[in-house]
């Protein structure tokens, strides 16, 4: 099993602040996905990155895949209360079909 | 709405019992995945089916089994339940089951063992 470590585990910030969460592994992934999960719901896909060094933007969210395809980061600009949730990264490899999920970063944005 | 339907939403039962969780994938998706989510372990992959055939196996206990039927719905059977099996169980689906494809999750079944 390829382990994904996410940090920080918990993050509590005020509306308007910027933040970055990290997803790291010692293994190389062919692709990496970020999901957001809200209480009482299943995870919802935010983005998939497949190329080392790739940067993708989704409104105020910026996702980066490391050059070596072992790590990724998610940066949120001017966080809003609606960004509150559990952010999960998940890596896929060419040797298997399953995604390996990190334990997530729980983000709380207060007004 | 992801299009993935899981039933029941909540299940309360006792140790030693057996339960069946049901999942209907998104229309057109051939692959179904089952995950277990607990506070200490996070989201753990259990098993994947593609078009009725088992494709990948994760950390699934021998007491647990699953199948995917010709109409593509899937069932996860949990037997000889233990207190530690209390968790959220999620089903997800994707069109072809390749690892870089997005997975669409249902809202889960919360299983509580008393």
Interface residues (C-beta under 8 A of the other chain):
Chain A: X1 X30 X31 X33 X35 X40 X41 X42 X43 X44 X45 X48 X50 X88 X92 X93 X94 X96 X97 X98 X99 X100 X101 X102 X103 X104
Chain B: X2 X4 X33 X35 X41 X42 X43 X44 X45 X48 X50 X55 X56 X58 X59 X90 X92 X97 X98 X99 X100 X102 X103 X104 X105 X106 X107 X108
